[in-house]
Amino acid sequence: MGLGTELVGGDRFEDRYGSHIPPIYLSVVYDYLDYEAGLAVFSDRGTYIRYSREENPTVRALEKILTKIEGGGDALAFNSGMSAELTLFLHLLKPGSKVVIPFEVYGSTLTLLEKLSAMINFKVVKVWPSAESIVEAVTEDTSLVFVETMTNPTLKIIDLAELSGLADEGVTLVVDNTFTTPILVKPIKYGASYVIHSITKYIAGHNDVVGGILVSRSTHIGDLWDWRRMSGTILQPLEAYLALRGLKTLEVRFERQSKTALELAEFLSEHPRVEEVHYPGLTTSPYHELANKLFERRLYGGVISFKIRGSYGDAVEFMRKLSIVRRAASLGGVESLAVLPAKAGSAFIPSDIRQKLGISENLVRLSVGLEDPEDLKEDLDRALK
Ligand SMILES: Cc1ncc(COP(=O)(O)O)c(C=O)c1O
């Protein structure tokens, strides 16, 4: 089946009424249908649901469809992208091990790893965001490589094909696919053991859900599930329902957002008040060829970043003048949002490295929503002028 069909019908929920929509199961407790089996710690999580901190039917429906569209073996949903990461790190990281991760990742991911490394005593090695630098940094004691398919905010692309041999070296590859979604890349194809998403972004897509998902290559995720039930990091049923509803339109939203983003990136590249535009859809982008090799469609995502001509003060003034695009920190939702990453999400990166990565104080990150492209262009043009 095609992705559209999967997204609309793949979570078909079977109950005695023939319900089309998965109900929001608010019940905390579930009867032990078979008392003996209910008491046992169950390996078949789908069959025996007994307590909502462990598993919930609405959450399970979301896990099943995301497992399918990422091509994994099973999945667990969490109450944020960060709690998905925390739970995974608690499961994977042991004293004496080494983690390789690019400098340019979501700030809280790196901060979390560094805080944990001080407690659990593992090493965090930060490298330039490229497959080449990652492979070079991997040594015998490396247990984990964490990458984002497309980096935030300068949209560098990591060639996952070059990382596909890591599993043979005993390294667990974890890919954050939030920016690219399974529409563009399915990291499990490239040897990833786990794919994570902040479903807060494109998957739910409406800026009304905070959540995360961890899709595992393997069907055996009992240990991880145990960490989730002990830490209580499961997604709540209403959020699971909203994410399931958002997911049905993922393909149409992502397509439209990507097309508008390309149009805006082209418009911005020609604008006299713009110094530089980062967007892999531009034929002039150093990542254009790699995107075409790696991405399953000729779409390049809904996030653009660009440097306006001028200082930080001018960038702040530009932000103040936006009226359709809103000033807020998230991405992937239906509303267009803009931030200045150097003083926000990327502020944790030491300034010399930030400069080398191209995250200057006049860099704007724009997450393109579903507004009319002409209105967005006009809004950007007015603010730039
Ligand atoms: C790429 C990426 N990964 C993970 C996260 C964390 O997700 P959440 O905010 O849902 O905890 C974010 C949040 O912005 C993100 O952008």
The ligand as an SDF file (V2000), in Angstrom:
LIG
                    3D

 16 16  0  0  0  0  0  0  0  0999 V2000
   15.1740   17.4720   16.2880 C   0  0  0  0  0  0  0  0  0  0  0  0
   14.5070   17.4310   17.6250 C   0  0  0  0  0  0  0  0  0  0  0  0
   14.6110   16.3100   18.3780 N   0  0  0  0  0  0  0  0  0  0  0  0
   14.0350   16.2290   19.5980 C   0  0  0  0  0  0  0  0  0  0  0  0
   13.3420   17.2910   20.1380 C   0  0  0  0  0  0  0  0  0  0  0  0
   12.7290   17.1720   21.5080 C   0  0  0  0  0  0  0  0  0  0  0  0
   11.3650   16.9760   21.3940 O   0  0  0  0  0  0  0  0  0  0  0  0
   10.2440   17.4610   22.4410 P   0  0  0  0  0  0  0  0  0  0  0  0
   10.2360   18.9610   22.4280 O   0  0  0  0  0  0  0  0  0  0  0  0
    8.9940   16.8380   21.9130 O   0  0  0  0  0  0  0  0  0  0  0  0
   10.6370   16.9080   23.7770 O   0  0  0  0  0  0  0  0  0  0  0  0
   13.2040   18.4760   19.3880 C   0  0  0  0  0  0  0  0  0  0  0  0
   12.4640   19.6160   19.9520 C   0  0  0  0  0  0  0  0  0  0  0  0
   12.4750   20.7060   19.4320 O   0  0  0  0  0  0  0  0  0  0  0  0
   13.8220   18.5360   18.1040 C   0  0  0  0  0  0  0  0  0  0  0  0
   13.7400   19.6590   17.3540 O   0  0  0  0  0  0  0  0  0  0  0  0
  1  2  1  0
  2  3  1  0
  2 15  2  0
  3  4  2  0
  4  5  1  0
  5  6  1  0
  5 12  2  0
  6  7  1  0
  7  8  1  0
  8  9  2  0
  8 10  1  0
  8 11  1  0
 12 13  1  0
 12 15  1  0
 13 14  2  0
 15 16  1  0
M  END
$$$$
